[in-house]
Amino acid sequence: MNQVFDRMIRNGQVVLPDGTYPLDIGIIGGKIAAISESLADSAAHDVLDAEGKYVLPGMIDIHVHFNEPNFGHWEGFATGSAALAAGGCTAYADMPLNGNPPTVTPEALALKGKLAEGNSAVDYTFWGGLVPGKLDQLEKMAAEGIRGFKAFMSNPGGEGEGRFREVDDLTLFEGMKIISALGGFVALHAESDAITSRLAEQAVQEGRTDARAFVLSRPVIAELEAVNKAILFSEQTGCEVHFVHISSVEAVELIDRAKKRGAKVTVETCPHYLLLTEEDMASIGPAAKCAPPLRSAEQKEGLWRLVAEGKLDVIASDHSPCPPELKFDESLSFFEAWGGIAGAQSSLEIMLGEGWVKREIPLHKLIDLLSVGPAKRFGLYPQKGLIAEGADADLVIVDPNRSYTLTDDQLWQRHKVSPYLGREFACKVTTTLVRGVTVYTEENGVYAAKQGKLLLKPVNAPQQTP
């Protein structure tokens, strides 16, 4: 070849859609320009040697809470995106809460966009919200490029007068009809509030306020009831539904059966459901509190079986941080402590260590969940989500022989709270590239220059093809 590449990655084990191969990658203008068994005869302005390492598409984390505007002291775009970059993520979708105002109007979306611009280490897009009283805003949000609308079927909690509200059944049904006509989709936190609120109230009245009581207050049946209702609404309205942070085998199987009969549904789970159990929630404490809660060891292994069987579509972190005092104030019961796991930096390494190293699930199968599925869900595929000529050079280099123990000084998020502190990881992200530009290396950390670009586009815009 006579072309001169901007950058070249040589000697790595490259994860393609159908397997892993020893290949070289040439990059021009932020795009993958060549993939070859050898580019040794080609010139490049910069060469990265990936000998002994694996080159993967960057993870796309479509479920993070960076809490802008006005709650950036909980996280913020600069620190949240830095944590993602250090963890091998090259793009993300920020949820419409817990910022205030929530992202349920074009004005709130514009405010969030201004705060993100120039402050994100990696590429990004935004979710809108489906809440009571704002159905008239859905079309306006779609016109601004919003394609996914988040809704809660149970109380999301949060602070402030303008906090995000859960939907009633009629709002959800009517909203899904509108969003379907707009070509978008709804993401659902699927837990029955009628079940969880009553059980929580009973537990508190009886003085049961520890971690195990919290788990019992949010049983699998609450997830199943909400999932079943949402599938019905999806089938009646034609609206696509993405089920976020599903925690149980039974719910995944229910969604899979709906897919097989033609329902337009996808399903996500999170690394914490694949690594931790309800026993960890009790031993670690509020740093491991989330909703739905962590489940049994049997549920955890069952979810891994479903991963191997290809019954899930997306793995996302559900990074939901808060100031430490909202977790660890001694006056707070487990029920009162903020519910949310801050784990964005660790998602990819958990999945590789637990899925690839421990359970021998092929890397390309894991990438289907970490990169391909999220890119497809947001209409970013095949521009993003895979290693292919013409695609964005969003790449992560992983050393499979660099085991390490996570300590708080290694975390790039604003607050050094994580349920994974003290845990040994089997492999290490060593370099992250966004559109061919290095944003993180193990040696230098997250680079100061913020390379991230906004990925919003109208929901019916034509997709780019590599």
N, C-alpha and C positions, 0 to 999 in steps of 0.2 A: 504494500500500500504506500502511496505517496502523500496522503493527507497528513497534516500535522495536528495532533490533538491538543486541546487545552490541558487536559489531564489524562492520565492513564492509570488504571489499577491493574497490576500484573500479579500473576502467580497465585491468585486466590481460588478457593472453591466457591463457585458462583451458583447461587440458588435461582434456578429458572422455574417456570410454571410446571414443568414435568419432571424435575429432578435437579441434582447438584452435580456440577461438572467443573474440571480445572480449565479456567478460561481467563482471558484478558478482556478488559473493558476500556474503550476509548470514549472520551467525552469532549463534545464541542458545543459551545454556547449553552451550557446547562443541560443538554440532552445527551442521551446515550447514542453515540454515533457509530459504534462498532462493537461487536462481541465476537471474539475469535479464540481459537485454541492457542494462538500466539500472535501478539502484535510487536514482537521483538524487532522487526524490521521497520517499524513506524517510529516517527519522532513525536515527542510531546514536550510541552513546556514544563510539565511537572509529572513525576511518576511516583505512585504509591505502591510499595511492595507489600502484598498481602500474603506472602509465603507463610504457610501453616495456619492461615486464617480463613474464615468464611465471609463471603460478600452477599448480603441479603438486601432485598428491597426495604427501605425504611418502613417501620411500623407507622400506621395511620391510626391515631387514637381518636375515635369519634365520640368519646364520652369523657369530657373533662369539665370541671367547674373552676374557672379562674376568677370568678366573683366580681368582675368589673361590670358596671361602674360602682363606685362608692364603697365597695368592700374589698378593694385591692389589698388592704392590710390582712386579709385572709389568705390571699395568694398574689394575684396580678399576672399580667401577660409576660412580663420580663422574667420573673422567677419561675413561673409555671412552665413556660416554653423552654427555659434553660434546663429544667429537670427532664423534660421530654427529650431534648437534644442529647443529653448525657445518657439517656436510656435507649438511644437508637430510634427515636420517633422523628419523622420528618414532616408530618402534618397532623393537624388536629381539628376537631370541631368542638367549639366552646358552647356549653349549655346556657339556656336563657336565665338561669338562676345560679347563684344566689345574689347576683348583682341587684342594685336598686337604683333606677327602675329595672324590672326584668325586661328581657328582650321580647316584648309583645306588641310593639308599635314600630313604625319606620323611624320615628324620632329616637327611640331608645336604641335601635340598631345603629343609627348614625353615631350616637354618642359612644357606644361600645367600639365601633370601627375606628373612631378618632383615637381612642385610648390604646388600641392594639397597634395602630400604624407606627412603624419604626421601633416597636418594642418587643417583637416576637423573633426568637431565634430560628423558628421553623415556620413553614407555611400553615395557613389557618383558614377556617371558615366558621360560620356561626349557625346555631340552631335558632329557630323562633319558638314561640310558646303558644300553646292552645289553652286558654283559660276562660273562665266565665266572664261575660261582658265585653269580650274583645273579638267576637266572630267577624265583625266588620273590618278588622285589621288584617285578616289572613290574606286577602287578595293583594293588599298594599305591600305586605311583607314579601309575598311571592314575587311581586314586580321588582323588588330590590335584590332578588336572587336567593331568598330563603327557600330551601326545598324540604327541610325537615322541621317538624313542629313537635315539641315535647309536651306531653301531658302527664299528669299524675292522677292515678285512680285512688290514691290515699293521700293523707295530709303530708305535704313535703316539709313542714316546719319552716324554719328561717326567721329572720328578723325584719322589722320595719313595716310601716303602713302599706307600702307598695309591694309587699312580698308576693311571690308566686303562689297561686291558689290551685287547689285540685279541681278537677272537672266533675260536675254532676253528669249523670247518664245522658240527659238531653243535650247538654253542651258538647259532650264527646261525639254523640251521634250526628248532630247537625254540623259540627266542625269537620268531621270525617267526610261528610258529603261535599262540603266546600273544598277541602284540601284535595280530595280525589279529582274534582273537576279542574283544579289548578295544576294537576300533575305532580303533586308533592306526596309526602308520606307523614305518618304520625309515629312518634316514638313514645312508648308507654312504659311508665313505672306501674307494673301490674301487681297490685296487692289490694285486696278488698278492705276498704276502710271500715265497713260495717263490722267486719270480723276483728281486725287488728285494734281498732280503737276501744271496742268493748273488752277485749282480753287484756289490753294494757291497763284500762281503768280498773278492772277486777284485781289485777296483780298489785297495783299500787294501793288499793283499798285494803288488801290483805297483807300489806307490808313486804311483798316480794318484789324487790327492786334491783336484784343483782343480774348478772349477765345471763344466767340460765333462765330466769323469769322473762327477760327480754326476748330470748329465742322462742320460748313457749308462747309469747304474745303475738308472734308473727309466724304462724305455722304454714306448712306447705299448702294446705287447703286454701288459704287466703290468696296465695299466688295462683293456684289453679282456677279459683272462681273468677278472678279478674281476667286471666288469660282467656278463659272460655268465653266470657262476655265480649272481650275485645275481638276475638275471632269472629263471633257472630256479627258484630257491628261491621267488621271489615268485609265479610261476605255480603252483607246487606247493602253496603254503600259503595263497594268496589275500591275502597281506600286501602292503600298499602300501609302495613303496620310493621314497625320494627320494635320487638320486645327487648328492652334494655335489662341488663344485669339479672338475667334469669338464674335462679339458684338451685333449682331442683330437677332431677331426672324426669319426674312426671310431667312437669311443664314443658320441657324440651320435647318430649315424646308427643304431647298434645299438639304442640305447634308443628311438629313434623308430620303428623297425620293430617293436619289442616293443609299444609303445603301439598301433600300428595293428592288431595282432592281439589287443588287449584287455588287455594287461598293465597293472597298476595302478602305473605308474611315472612319476616326474617327474625333471627334470634341471636342475641348476644349474651355471653357470660363474661365474667371477669377473672383475672388471675387469683384474686383472693378466695374465690369459691373453689379454685382448682389446687390451692396450696394449703389453706387454713381450714380449720373446723370449729364447731361450736366450743370445743374444749380449748382451743387457742383463744377464742374470744374471752373466755373466762380467765385464762392465765395471763394473757397480754393486757387485758383491760380495755378501756375506751378507745385506744388507738386502733383496735380491731372491731369497733362497733360499726355496723352498716345495716341498711335495710334494702332488700330482705337480709335477714341475718345469715351468718355463717351456718352451715348445716353439718350433718354427721359425716364421719369418715366414709361411710357407705355411699352417701350422696356425692361426696368428692370423687371417689373412685368411679362412680357411675357416670359423672360428667366427663371424666377422662375417656371412658368407653365411648361416649357419644361423640367426643372430639375425634377419636380414631375412626368412628363410623361415618364421619362427615355430616352429622346432623345439626351442627352449629354453623353460623355464618360469620360471626364477628367475635373477636376478643377485644375488650376495651377496659381501660383502667377504672372508670368512674372515680377519677381523682377528685375527692371532695374534702379539701382541707379547711382548717379553722385555726384561730389562735389557740395555743396550748391550754389557756385557762378555761376554755369552753369544753375541753376534754377532761382535764385533770384537777379542777377545783374540788377540794375534798368535800365541799358542801353539796355537790351534785351526786344524785343517784345515777346508776347506769342508765336508767330511762331518761334522765335529764341531760346527760352528757351529749354533746353534738354527735350525730350519727353520720359518719363518712370516713372512708379510708383514703389516706393520702399515699398513693403508691405509683404515680405516673412514671417515675424514673426506673422502676423495677419490672415493669410488665414484660418486656421482651426477654429479659434475662430469666425471669421465672418460667416463661413458656418454653424457652430453649432448654433450661436445666431440667425441668420436670417432664416436659413432653418429649424432647429429642434425646437428651442424655439418659434420663432415667427410664422412660417408657418406649424409647426407640421409634417414636412417630416420625416419619420422614420430614425433613425441614420444609419441603415445598408444601406439604399438607398443613403445617403450622402457619406458613406464610399466607395460605388461603384465608386464614382467619385473622391474621394480624395486619395484612396489607391489602390483599385482593378484595376480600369481602367488604371492608370499610370503604375502599375506593369505589367499588361498584354501588354501594348503598348511597353514596353522595354524588354519583355521576362524575367522578374524577377518573375513572378507569376508561381506557388504558393509558391516559397521560401519566397517571400515578398508580402505584400499587404493584408494579412488576418490573423486572429487569428485561427490557426489550429495546431494540433499536428504535429510536424516535421518542421513547418515553423520557420523562424527566429523570435526571441522574440523582435521584433520591436514594442514597445507599448507606448501608451501615456495615462496618467491618467488625467482626466478632472473633475474639481469640477463644477457642474451645478449651484451651489448657490454662486459662487464667482464672482459677478459682480464687475467691476472696470473701471476706466477711464484711458485711455492710455496717458502716459506722456513721454517726450523724454528721461528721465533718465531710463526708462524701456526697451528702444530699445537696442538690441545687435549689430545691423548693424553699419558699420563704420560711416556713416553720419546720424544724427538724423532728417531725413526728411521723413515724412510719411503723406499721406492725411487723416490718421485715428487718428492723434493726437487730443486729447480732446474728442474723441468719447467714449461713454460707451459701454463696452462689457458685454454680459449677462453671460458668463462663463469664466473659467480660466484654462489653462494648468498648472498642478501642478508638473508633473513628466514626463520625456521622457527617454525611454530605447532603446538602439540600441544593438541588439543581446544580450539582457539580462543585459547590463551594463548601469547604470544610467549616462546620459550625461547632464541632467538638472533637477533641482528641484526649486520650487518657493522660497524656503528658501535660497538655496546656489547659485543659478544662474547656468550658464553654467560651467561645470567642465573643469578644465585646460587640463586634459589628452584628446588628440584627438583620438577618437576611430574609426573614419571613415575609411572604406575600399573601394578600387576601385572595381566596379562591372562589368567592361568591360569583355566581352567574345565573341568569334566568333559568328556571327549572326545565324549560323546553329548549334550551340552547343546544345546538348540535355538539356532540362529543368529538374530541380530538382523537385521531387514530394514528398510532405510531407507524 
